Amino acid sequence: MSASNTVPQDRPNPLATENIGKLILKFAIPGIIANLVNASYNIVDQIFIGQKIGMLGNAATNVAFPINTLTASIALLCGVGAAANFNLNLGAGRKEKAMNIAGNGITVSAVISILLMGIVLIFLEPLLRFFGSTEQVLPYALTFTRITSYGIPFMVITLVGSNLIRADSSPTYSMFSVMAGAILNVILAPLFLFGFDMGIEGAAYATLIGQFVSFLLVVRYLFKFKTERFTKKDLIPKKAFVISIASLGMAASLNQIALTITQIVLNNTLTFYGAQSEYGSDIPLACVGVITKVNAIFLSIAVGLAQGCQPISGFNYGAKNYDRVKQTLLTALASVTAMSVLIFACYQIFPRQIVSIFGTGSEQYYAFAEEYFRIFLLLTFINGIQPVTANFFTSIGMAKKGLLLSMTRQIMFLIPLILIFPIFLGIDGVMYAGPIADCAAAVVAIVLITKEIKNMNGLKLKQNS
């Protein structure tokens, strides 16, 4: 990546001047679509595998899911961290440093993702057993995950690159690069599964091919970065830049790691207490996999909205335009809450219909799935607050608060409740842990964001005096 002409310095940046509502639409919609498309890899696999193989296939993709969230944690560590730093430095007029950090994000993500791929492939079977696989599910999980693991570097670099592309004011291309591979996966998965009768291997190969195509499109853009072309110097990791990336990417990354830990605890808890219930161990394991993937659609929208606001908040906070920062935050919170209410209604009214999309099962299977949907996700209507506020603090450089918010729901509240409640309530205790953790996390987020709005009001008064 060689040096080239830069964007003229006298042109006003639209992040500082354009209408906030239009900017959020411009950046958030591609971000939402990109996240939805990325989530669709798992959802498409789950639907077609469920239709072809049934409940054990659904359970297998659930057991493999922690590897996907671990992969996403690396992508968010480097992608969100690099993009947030890029926009903060660009807003403050430090273009060279912005490019240094973006380049470091690409290099570090490539190295870490290759290491993760190697570890997963070497220790695959013990990992899947640790993730909660039963003996019946294990053969399917091994076959599926052994193939998809080769796509870990493709997935990480695609997600890191798409964050940087969006930060480079090209949200449409960011969306397109991720969407192209996912659309290809939607076409190839049923073709391989049903047309060529390849079984669960077909779904895995379809995923791998789609991820590779998206990877190629992202790399193509990075060679033509708009703000300025990357140089070899930008790509050589430096301790200070890596620390800056990690500090702002840690919150989003740990949120994914928390999801991974939660999924592992959920799988093992449901398997253990399920074996002591009328449902057995495989029904809860399959159901939670389906419901997790469905809820990932909602989380993809919420996180996509939050990430879409990141360039706007980061640039304007760096430029000390506090009114625009507050307006961006409040608009995002209002939007995500409205969407959360709609999703909540779907979960409560149509749980059986939603689960049926992912294949058939016994009446016990549907009974457990409906109850889990309605109880565990009872407070979905407030669940958008936490990801928006966590991403907001990250985008304005307040990594510790972003980190705290990322840890609240999963680590501080949900996992302890999942472990404690079933001791007294059996498998039902897992369900009731969900809404209690959601409520506690939302309260913490509201308290922190209220204090920060007051702080920005004070900063503006000092600026005007």
C-alpha positions as CSV (number, residue, x, y, z in Angstrom):
1,M,0.0,0.0,0.0
2,S,1.8,3.0,-1.3
3,A,1.5,6.7,-0.5
4,S,-0.8,8.9,-2.6
5,N,-2.7,12.1,-2.6
6,T,-4.8,12.9,0.5
7,V,-8.3,14.5,0.9
8,P,-8.1,18.3,0.7
9,Q,-7.7,19.9,4.1
10,D,-10.1,22.8,3.4
11,R,-13.1,20.7,2.8
12,P,-15.4,20.6,5.9
13,N,-16.0,17.1,7.3
14,P,-19.7,16.1,7.0
15,L,-19.4,14.5,10.5
16,A,-19.1,18.1,11.9
17,T,-21.8,19.8,9.8
18,E,-24.4,17.4,8.4
19,N,-27.8,16.8,10.0
20,I,-27.4,14.3,12.8
21,G,-30.5,12.2,11.8
22,K,-29.2,11.9,8.2
23,L,-25.7,11.0,9.4
24,I,-27.1,8.3,11.7
25,L,-29.1,6.9,8.8
26,K,-26.1,7.1,6.5
27,F,-23.7,5.3,8.9
28,A,-26.0,3.1,11.0
29,I,-28.1,1.5,8.3
30,P,-25.0,0.0,6.5
31,G,-23.6,-1.0,9.9
32,I,-26.9,-2.7,10.9
33,I,-27.1,-4.5,7.6
34,A,-23.5,-5.5,7.8
35,N,-24.0,-7.0,11.3
36,L,-27.2,-8.7,10.2
37,V,-25.5,-10.1,7.3
38,N,-22.7,-11.4,9.4
39,A,-25.2,-12.9,11.9
40,S,-26.9,-14.5,8.9
41,Y,-24.1,-16.9,8.4
42,N,-25.0,-18.6,11.7
43,I,-28.8,-18.2,11.2
44,V,-28.7,-19.5,7.6
45,D,-26.6,-22.5,8.7
46,Q,-29.0,-23.1,11.6
47,I,-32.1,-23.0,9.4
48,F,-30.9,-25.3,6.7
49,I,-29.0,-27.7,9.0
50,G,-32.2,-27.9,11.2
51,Q,-34.3,-28.6,8.1
52,K,-31.9,-31.2,6.8
53,I,-30.6,-32.9,9.9
54,G,-33.0,-31.9,12.7
55,M,-32.5,-31.2,16.4
56,L,-29.0,-32.7,16.6
57,G,-27.8,-30.4,13.8
58,N,-29.2,-27.4,15.6
59,A,-27.5,-28.5,18.8
60,A,-24.2,-28.9,16.9
61,T,-24.2,-25.4,15.6
62,N,-25.0,-24.2,19.1
63,V,-22.0,-26.0,20.5
64,A,-19.8,-24.5,17.8
65,F,-21.2,-21.0,18.4
66,P,-18.6,-20.0,21.1
67,I,-15.8,-20.2,18.6
68,N,-17.7,-17.7,16.4
69,T,-18.1,-15.3,19.3
70,L,-14.5,-15.7,20.2
71,T,-13.6,-14.8,16.6
72,A,-15.9,-11.8,16.8
73,S,-14.2,-10.7,20.0
74,I,-10.9,-10.4,18.2
75,A,-12.5,-8.5,15.3
76,L,-14.1,-6.1,17.7
77,L,-11.0,-5.6,19.7
78,C,-9.0,-4.5,16.7
79,G,-11.8,-3.2,14.5
80,V,-13.7,-1.0,17.0
81,G,-10.5,0.0,18.8
82,A,-8.8,1.1,15.5
83,A,-11.9,2.8,14.1
84,A,-12.7,4.7,17.3
85,N,-9.0,5.9,17.6
86,F,-9.0,6.7,13.9
87,N,-12.0,9.0,14.1
88,L,-10.9,10.7,17.4
89,N,-7.5,11.5,15.9
90,L,-8.9,12.6,12.6
91,G,-11.4,14.9,14.4
92,A,-8.5,16.4,16.3
93,G,-6.5,16.9,13.1
94,R,-3.9,14.2,13.7
95,K,-4.2,12.4,10.3
96,E,-0.8,10.6,10.4
97,K,-1.5,9.1,13.8
98,A,-5.0,8.1,12.6
99,M,-3.4,6.2,9.7
100,N,-0.8,4.6,11.9
101,I,-3.5,3.2,14.3
102,A,-5.7,1.9,11.4
103,G,-2.7,0.1,9.9
104,N,-1.7,-1.4,13.2
105,G,-5.3,-2.7,13.7
106,I,-5.1,-4.6,10.4
107,T,-1.8,-6.2,11.1
108,V,-2.5,-7.2,14.7
109,S,-5.9,-8.7,13.8
110,A,-4.3,-10.8,11.1
111,V,-1.7,-12.2,13.4
112,I,-4.1,-13.0,16.3
113,S,-6.8,-14.6,14.1
114,I,-4.2,-17.0,12.5
115,L,-3.1,-18.0,16.0
116,L,-6.7,-18.6,17.1
117,M,-7.3,-20.7,14.0
118,G,-4.4,-22.9,14.9
119,I,-5.4,-23.3,18.5
120,V,-9.0,-24.3,17.5
121,L,-7.9,-26.8,15.0
122,I,-5.4,-28.5,17.3
123,F,-7.7,-28.7,20.3
124,L,-11.1,-28.9,18.5
125,E,-12.6,-32.0,20.2
126,P,-11.8,-31.1,23.8
127,L,-13.0,-27.5,23.1
128,L,-16.4,-28.8,21.8
129,R,-16.8,-31.0,24.8
130,F,-16.0,-28.1,27.1
131,F,-18.6,-26.0,25.2
132,G,-21.3,-28.5,26.2
133,S,-21.5,-31.1,23.4
134,T,-23.1,-34.4,24.2
135,E,-22.0,-37.7,22.6
136,Q,-24.9,-37.6,20.1
137,V,-24.1,-34.1,19.0
138,L,-20.3,-34.3,18.9
139,P,-19.8,-35.9,15.4
140,Y,-21.9,-33.2,13.7
141,A,-20.2,-30.5,15.7
142,L,-16.7,-31.8,14.8
143,T,-17.5,-32.0,11.1
144,F,-19.0,-28.5,10.9
145,T,-16.4,-26.7,13.0
146,R,-13.3,-28.3,11.5
147,I,-14.2,-26.8,8.2
148,T,-15.5,-23.4,9.3
149,S,-12.4,-22.8,11.5
150,Y,-10.3,-22.2,8.4
151,G,-12.4,-19.1,7.9
152,I,-11.4,-17.5,11.2
153,P,-8.8,-15.1,9.6
154,F,-11.2,-14.2,6.8
155,M,-14.0,-13.3,9.2
156,V,-11.7,-11.3,11.5
157,I,-10.1,-9.2,8.8
158,T,-13.4,-8.7,7.1
159,L,-15.0,-7.3,10.3
160,V,-11.9,-5.2,11.2
161,G,-11.7,-3.8,7.7
162,S,-15.4,-3.1,7.5
163,N,-15.2,-1.0,10.7
164,L,-12.2,1.0,9.2
165,I,-14.0,1.4,5.9
166,R,-17.1,2.8,7.7
167,A,-14.7,5.1,9.7
168,D,-13.3,6.2,6.3
169,S,-16.7,7.5,5.4
170,S,-17.6,4.6,3.1
171,P,-20.4,2.9,5.0
172,T,-22.1,1.6,1.8
173,Y,-19.0,-0.3,0.6
174,S,-18.5,-1.6,4.2
175,M,-22.0,-3.0,4.0
176,F,-21.6,-4.4,0.5
177,S,-18.4,-6.2,1.2
178,V,-19.9,-8.1,4.1
179,M,-23.3,-8.6,2.3
180,A,-21.8,-10.2,-0.8
181,G,-20.3,-13.1,1.1
182,A,-23.4,-13.7,3.1
183,I,-25.7,-13.7,0.0
184,L,-23.3,-16.2,-1.5
185,N,-23.7,-18.3,1.6
186,V,-27.5,-18.2,1.4
187,I,-27.3,-19.5,-2.2
188,L,-24.6,-22.2,-1.6
189,A,-25.9,-23.6,1.7
190,P,-29.1,-25.1,0.4
191,L,-27.4,-26.1,-2.9
192,F,-24.7,-28.0,-1.0
193,L,-27.0,-29.4,1.7
194,F,-30.0,-30.5,-0.5
195,G,-28.8,-30.3,-4.1
196,F,-25.5,-32.1,-3.6
197,D,-26.6,-33.9,-0.5
198,M,-23.4,-33.0,1.3
199,G,-24.9,-32.9,4.8
200,I,-23.5,-30.6,7.5
201,E,-20.2,-30.4,5.5
202,G,-22.1,-28.5,2.8
203,A,-23.2,-25.8,5.1
204,A,-19.7,-25.4,6.5
205,Y,-18.2,-25.1,3.0
206,A,-20.8,-22.6,2.0
207,T,-19.9,-20.5,5.0
208,L,-16.2,-20.7,4.3
209,I,-16.6,-19.6,0.7
210,G,-18.8,-16.7,1.6
211,Q,-16.3,-15.4,4.2
212,F,-13.5,-15.6,1.7
213,V,-15.3,-13.5,-0.9
214,S,-16.0,-10.8,1.7
215,F,-12.4,-10.9,2.8
216,L,-11.3,-10.3,-0.8
217,L,-13.6,-7.3,-1.2
218,V,-12.4,-5.7,2.1
219,V,-8.7,-6.1,1.2
220,R,-9.5,-4.5,-2.2
221,Y,-10.8,-1.4,-0.5
222,L,-7.9,-1.2,2.0
223,F,-5.5,-0.7,-0.9
224,K,-7.5,2.4,-2.0
225,F,-8.3,3.9,1.4
226,K,-9.8,7.4,0.9
227,T,-8.4,9.4,3.8
228,E,-4.8,8.5,2.8
229,R,-3.1,5.4,1.4
230,F,-1.5,3.0,3.9
231,T,2.3,2.8,3.9
232,K,4.5,0.0,5.2
233,K,5.2,2.2,8.3
234,D,1.5,2.2,9.1
235,L,1.3,-1.6,9.1
236,I,4.3,-2.2,11.4
237,P,2.9,-2.7,15.0
238,K,4.0,-0.3,17.6
239,K,3.4,-0.7,21.3
240,A,1.8,2.7,21.9
241,F,-0.7,2.2,18.9
242,V,-1.6,-1.3,19.9
243,I,-2.3,-0.2,23.4
244,S,-4.5,2.6,22.1
245,I,-6.4,0.2,20.0
246,A,-6.8,-2.3,22.8
247,S,-8.0,0.4,25.2
248,L,-10.9,1.4,23.0
249,G,-11.7,-2.0,21.6
250,M,-11.6,-3.9,24.8
251,A,-15.2,-3.0,25.9
252,A,-16.7,-4.4,22.6
253,S,-14.3,-7.4,22.7
254,L,-15.0,-8.3,26.3
255,N,-18.7,-8.1,25.5
256,Q,-18.3,-10.8,23.0
257,I,-16.1,-12.8,25.3
258,A,-18.8,-12.5,27.9
259,L,-21.3,-13.8,25.4
260,T,-18.9,-16.7,24.8
261,I,-18.6,-17.5,28.5
262,T,-22.3,-17.1,29.0
263,Q,-23.0,-19.5,26.1
264,I,-20.7,-22.1,27.5
265,V,-22.2,-21.8,31.0
266,L,-25.7,-22.0,29.5
267,N,-24.9,-25.0,27.4
268,N,-23.4,-26.9,30.3
269,T,-26.1,-25.8,32.8
270,L,-29.0,-26.7,30.5
271,T,-27.4,-30.1,29.6
272,F,-26.9,-30.9,33.3
273,Y,-30.3,-29.8,34.6
274,G,-32.0,-30.9,31.4
275,A,-30.9,-34.5,32.1
276,Q,-32.7,-34.3,35.4
277,S,-35.9,-33.0,33.8
278,E,-38.6,-34.3,31.5
279,Y,-36.8,-32.7,28.6
280,G,-33.5,-34.6,28.6
281,S,-30.2,-33.0,27.8
282,D,-30.5,-32.6,24.0
283,I,-33.8,-30.6,23.8
284,P,-32.6,-27.6,25.9
285,L,-29.2,-27.6,24.1
286,A,-30.9,-27.4,20.7
287,C,-33.5,-24.9,21.8
288,V,-31.1,-22.4,23.4
289,G,-29.0,-22.6,20.2
290,V,-32.0,-21.5,18.1
291,I,-33.1,-18.8,20.5
292,T,-29.6,-17.4,20.8
293,K,-29.3,-17.1,17.0
294,V,-32.7,-15.5,16.8
295,N,-31.8,-13.0,19.5
296,A,-28.6,-12.3,17.6
297,I,-30.7,-10.6,15.0
298,F,-31.9,-8.1,17.6
299,L,-28.4,-7.6,19.0
300,S,-27.0,-7.1,15.5
301,I,-29.4,-4.3,14.9
302,A,-28.6,-2.7,18.3
303,V,-24.9,-3.0,17.9
304,G,-25.0,-1.9,14.3
305,L,-26.8,1.2,15.3
306,A,-24.3,1.9,18.1
307,Q,-21.3,1.3,15.8
308,G,-22.9,3.5,13.1
309,C,-22.9,6.3,15.6
310,Q,-19.3,5.8,16.6
311,P,-17.7,7.9,13.8
312,I,-20.2,10.8,14.5
313,S,-19.7,10.7,18.3
314,G,-15.9,10.2,18.1
315,F,-15.2,12.9,15.6
316,N,-17.4,15.5,17.3
317,Y,-16.1,14.7,20.8
318,G,-12.6,15.1,19.5
319,A,-13.6,18.4,17.9
320,K,-15.4,19.4,21.2
321,N,-18.8,19.7,19.5
322,Y,-20.6,18.4,22.6
323,D,-24.1,19.3,21.5
324,R,-23.7,17.1,18.4
325,V,-22.4,14.3,20.6
326,K,-25.4,14.5,22.9
327,Q,-27.9,14.7,20.0
328,T,-26.3,11.6,18.4
329,L,-26.5,9.6,21.7
330,L,-30.1,10.6,22.5
331,T,-31.3,9.8,18.9
332,A,-29.6,6.4,19.1
333,L,-31.2,5.6,22.4
334,A,-34.7,6.6,21.2
335,S,-34.3,4.6,18.0
336,V,-33.0,1.4,19.7
337,T,-35.7,1.5,22.3
338,A,-38.5,1.8,19.7
339,M,-37.0,-1.2,17.8
340,S,-36.6,-3.2,21.1
341,V,-40.3,-2.9,21.8
342,L,-41.2,-4.3,18.4
343,I,-38.8,-7.2,18.8
344,F,-40.2,-7.9,22.3
345,A,-43.7,-8.2,20.9
346,C,-42.5,-10.7,18.3
347,Y,-40.8,-12.9,21.0
348,Q,-43.9,-12.9,23.2
349,I,-46.5,-13.5,20.5
350,F,-44.8,-15.7,17.9
351,P,-42.3,-18.0,19.7
352,R,-43.5,-21.3,18.2
353,Q,-43.6,-19.9,14.7
354,I,-40.1,-18.5,15.0
355,V,-38.7,-21.8,16.3
356,S,-40.5,-23.7,13.5
357,I,-38.4,-21.9,10.9
358,F,-35.3,-23.9,12.2
359,G,-36.8,-27.3,11.7
360,T,-39.2,-29.6,13.4
361,G,-39.2,-31.2,16.8
362,S,-41.3,-33.0,19.4
363,E,-44.1,-31.3,21.4
364,Q,-41.7,-31.2,24.3
365,Y,-39.1,-29.4,22.2
366,Y,-41.6,-26.7,21.2
367,A,-43.0,-26.4,24.8
368,F,-39.5,-25.7,26.2
369,A,-38.6,-23.3,23.4
370,E,-41.8,-21.2,23.9
371,E,-41.3,-21.0,27.6
372,Y,-37.6,-20.1,27.2
373,F,-38.4,-17.4,24.7
374,R,-41.1,-15.7,26.8
375,I,-39.4,-15.8,30.2
376,F,-35.6,-15.5,29.4
377,L,-36.2,-12.6,26.9
378,L,-39.0,-10.9,28.9
379,L,-37.2,-7.6,29.2
380,T,-36.0,-7.4,25.6
381,F,-37.6,-3.9,25.3
382,I,-34.8,-2.4,27.4
383,N,-32.0,-4.5,26.1
384,G,-30.8,-1.9,23.5
385,I,-29.7,0.6,26.1
386,Q,-26.6,-1.3,27.2
387,P,-24.9,-1.8,23.9
388,V,-25.6,1.7,22.7
389,T,-24.2,3.3,25.9
390,A,-21.2,0.9,26.0
391,N,-20.3,1.8,22.4
392,F,-20.8,5.5,23.1
393,F,-18.3,5.6,25.9
394,T,-15.8,3.7,23.7
395,S,-16.3,6.1,20.8
396,I,-15.5,9.2,23.0
397,G,-12.4,7.5,24.5
398,M,-13.8,6.5,27.9
399,A,-12.6,2.9,27.7
400,K,-13.1,2.1,31.4
401,K,-16.8,3.0,31.4
402,G,-17.4,1.2,28.1
403,L,-15.6,-1.8,29.5
404,L,-17.8,-1.7,32.7
405,L,-21.0,-1.6,30.7
406,S,-19.9,-4.4,28.5
407,M,-19.3,-6.6,31.5
408,T,-22.5,-5.8,33.4
409,R,-25.2,-8.0,31.9
410,Q,-23.2,-11.2,31.1
411,I,-20.4,-11.4,33.6
412,M,-21.6,-9.4,36.6
413,F,-25.3,-10.4,36.6
414,L,-26.3,-13.2,34.2
415,I,-23.6,-15.9,34.7
416,P,-23.9,-15.8,38.6
417,L,-27.7,-16.0,38.3
418,I,-27.5,-18.9,35.8
419,L,-25.3,-20.8,38.2
420,I,-27.3,-20.0,41.4
421,F,-31.0,-20.1,40.4
422,P,-31.1,-23.7,39.0
423,I,-29.9,-25.0,42.3
424,F,-33.3,-24.0,43.8
425,L,-35.5,-23.9,40.7
426,G,-34.0,-26.6,38.4
427,I,-33.9,-25.9,34.7
428,D,-36.5,-23.1,35.1
429,G,-34.0,-21.1,37.1
430,V,-32.0,-20.5,33.9
431,M,-35.0,-18.7,32.3
432,Y,-35.6,-16.4,35.2
433,A,-32.0,-15.3,35.3
434,G,-32.4,-13.5,32.0
435,P,-34.8,-10.7,32.8
436,I,-33.3,-10.0,36.2
437,A,-29.8,-9.5,34.6
438,D,-31.3,-7.4,31.8
439,C,-33.0,-5.0,34.3
440,A,-29.8,-4.6,36.4
441,A,-27.7,-3.9,33.3
442,A,-30.1,-1.3,32.0
443,V,-30.1,0.5,35.4
444,V,-26.3,0.8,35.4
445,A,-26.2,2.1,31.9
446,I,-28.8,4.7,32.6
447,V,-27.0,6.0,35.7
448,L,-23.7,6.3,33.8
449,I,-25.1,8.0,30.7
450,T,-27.0,10.5,32.8
451,K,-23.8,11.5,34.6
452,E,-21.9,11.8,31.3
453,I,-24.6,14.1,29.8
454,K,-24.2,16.4,32.8
455,N,-20.5,16.3,32.4
456,M,-20.7,17.3,28.7
457,N,-23.0,20.2,29.7
458,G,-20.3,21.4,32.1
459,L,-17.6,21.1,29.5
460,K,-19.7,23.2,27.1
461,L,-20.2,25.9,29.8
462,K,-16.4,26.1,30.4
463,Q,-15.9,26.2,26.6
464,N,-18.3,29.2,26.3
465,S,-17.0,31.1,29.3
